[in-house]
Amino acid sequence: MHYYFAPMEGVTGAVYRRTHHEYFPGIDKYFMPFITPTTTERFTPRQKRDIAPEVNAGVPAVPQLLTKSAADCIWSANALTDMGYAEVNLNLGCPSGTVTAKGKGAGFLADPDALDRFLDAVFSSTRARISIKTRLGMHDPAEFARLLEIYNRYPVAELTIHPRVRQDFYKGTVREADFAAALPRCRMPVCYNGDIVTEQDAQAVAARYLNLPAVMIGRALIGDPSLVTRLCGGPRADRDRLQAFHDALYARYCEAFGDARIAILRMKEIWFYHLNLFENSEKHGKRLKKSTDLRAYEDAAAAVFRDLAVREDIVPGWFHPA
Ligand SMILES: Cc1cc2nc3c(=O)[nH]c(=O)nc-3n(C[C@H](O)[C@H](O)[C@H](O)COP(=O)(O)O)c2cc1C
């Protein structure tokens, strides 16, 4: 089984990927949060900060594109290939209203004919090895039959399926039965993504789909960064290891942003998931949330590692909201 780190905009940027890879081995591919190529045929300075080969050195990183323009997809996928990336991923799953309103991400799934024309143009003109990350549809999982018939006609390097429709966003249980029904009809290697939280969840997916080559994990890996290391036979991270990772990440954010306040905001995104790994974390969580300056943040974070016990398995507060 291969293990992939899901792309998470605002969370799994270059600094995070590099630091995670250094502290917690086992991830086969880190998918980068999406970038939207422009018509100028140049990456913006901000995009370059995440995709430049030097900031991803030694990390098996896969860039991801979000676009419905074949021309923009072709120039950017070729440029990424020329930069040395062996694979470029297309985002056909983003559920955000601002994205779908423009017919991009999961919004593209609502127009299969346009998607077919787009893929035809892209696959006939790009030098890149293209993989796809998709949902089952926009409104109804029944849409996937037509979508898969389209995907199957192109040399898609790998198809990651998040078995939800756009209207589900990231809530409710995944549509497992629809994934199971689609899997035997996929002509390309498939990666399963969605709601894997514990080692047992990952093992259950592997046992259910015996020839499945890969799973992708997002939120649970932010929460429990040694999850895949353990699945690969490595050790569970203790408090010291978690603190060393935290301190390295925070120091690198401070250096990269040149502004502790931005670094603290980034760290708070991570704590939203990571705090679930600690017992009785409510009070400490409030203190972290309130901290705005460097001193208050550092004291609040140190208190978590000093005072709280690490749970065996994360209790995910984020996808089964009360
Ligand atoms: C904050 C956030 C940002 C995300 N950003 C992206 C993104 O840039 N590209 C993408 O394909 N998916 C993105 N996703 C979706 C995740 O990659 C993943 O499909 C989703 O979290 C389900 O997997 P999980 O249950 O293992 O977390 C994002 C999800 C979240 C919660």
The ligand as an SDF file (V2000), in Angstrom:
LIG
                    3D

 31 33  0  0  0  0  0  0  0  0999 V2000
   -8.6270   23.0070    4.8830 C   0  0  0  0  0  0  0  0  0  0  0  0
   -8.6730   22.0740    3.7040 C   0  0  0  0  0  0  0  0  0  0  0  0
   -7.9810   22.4210    2.5420 C   0  0  0  0  0  0  0  0  0  0  0  0
   -8.0280   21.5620    1.4160 C   0  0  0  0  0  0  0  0  0  0  0  0
   -7.3300   21.9060    0.2740 N   0  0  0  0  0  0  0  0  0  0  0  0
   -7.3550   21.0620   -0.8060 C   0  0  0  0  0  0  0  0  0  0  0  0
   -6.6140   21.3460   -2.0010 C   0  0  0  0  0  0  0  0  0  0  0  0
   -5.9000   22.3620   -2.1180 O   0  0  0  0  0  0  0  0  0  0  0  0
   -6.6990   20.4500   -3.0290 N   0  0  0  0  0  0  0  0  0  0  0  0
   -7.4540   19.2970   -2.9410 C   0  0  0  0  0  0  0  0  0  0  0  0
   -7.5010   18.5020   -3.8890 O   0  0  0  0  0  0  0  0  0  0  0  0
   -8.1370   18.9990   -1.8110 N   0  0  0  0  0  0  0  0  0  0  0  0
   -8.0880   19.8400   -0.7550 C   0  0  0  0  0  0  0  0  0  0  0  0
   -8.7510   19.4850    0.3990 N   0  0  0  0  0  0  0  0  0  0  0  0
   -9.3810   18.1570    0.4870 C   0  0  0  0  0  0  0  0  0  0  0  0
   -8.3940   17.1320    1.0870 C   0  0  0  0  0  0  0  0  0  0  0  0
   -7.3030   16.9560    0.2030 O   0  0  0  0  0  0  0  0  0  0  0  0
   -9.0820   15.7730    1.3160 C   0  0  0  0  0  0  0  0  0  0  0  0
   -9.6320   15.3260    0.0930 O   0  0  0  0  0  0  0  0  0  0  0  0
  -10.1960   15.8540    2.3590 C   0  0  0  0  0  0  0  0  0  0  0  0
   -9.7410   16.5000    3.5370 O   0  0  0  0  0  0  0  0  0  0  0  0
  -10.7230   14.4580    2.7080 C   0  0  0  0  0  0  0  0  0  0  0  0
   -9.6810   13.6270    3.1890 O   0  0  0  0  0  0  0  0  0  0  0  0
   -9.5050   13.3330    4.7900 P   0  0  0  0  0  0  0  0  0  0  0  0
  -10.8340   12.8070    5.2790 O   0  0  0  0  0  0  0  0  0  0  0  0
   -8.4100   12.3200    4.8970 O   0  0  0  0  0  0  0  0  0  0  0  0
   -9.1820   14.6480    5.4310 O   0  0  0  0  0  0  0  0  0  0  0  0
   -8.7530   20.3430    1.4950 C   0  0  0  0  0  0  0  0  0  0  0  0
   -9.4310   20.0120    2.6780 C   0  0  0  0  0  0  0  0  0  0  0  0
   -9.3970   20.8450    3.7680 C   0  0  0  0  0  0  0  0  0  0  0  0
  -10.1360   20.4390    5.0170 C   0  0  0  0  0  0  0  0  0  0  0  0
  1  2  1  0
  2  3  1  0
  2 30  2  0
  3  4  2  0
  4  5  1  0
  4 28  1  0
  5  6  2  0
  6  7  1  0
  6 13  1  0
  7  8  2  0
  7  9  1  0
  9 10  1  0
 10 11  2  0
 10 12  1  0
 12 13  2  0
 13 14  1  0
 14 15  1  0
 14 28  1  0
 15 16  1  0
 16 17  1  0
 16 18  1  0
 18 19  1  0
 18 20  1  0
 20 21  1  0
 20 22  1  0
 22 23  1  0
 23 24  1  0
 24 25  2  0
 24 26  1  0
 24 27  1  0
 28 29  2  0
 29 30  1  0
 30 31  1  0
M  END
$$$$
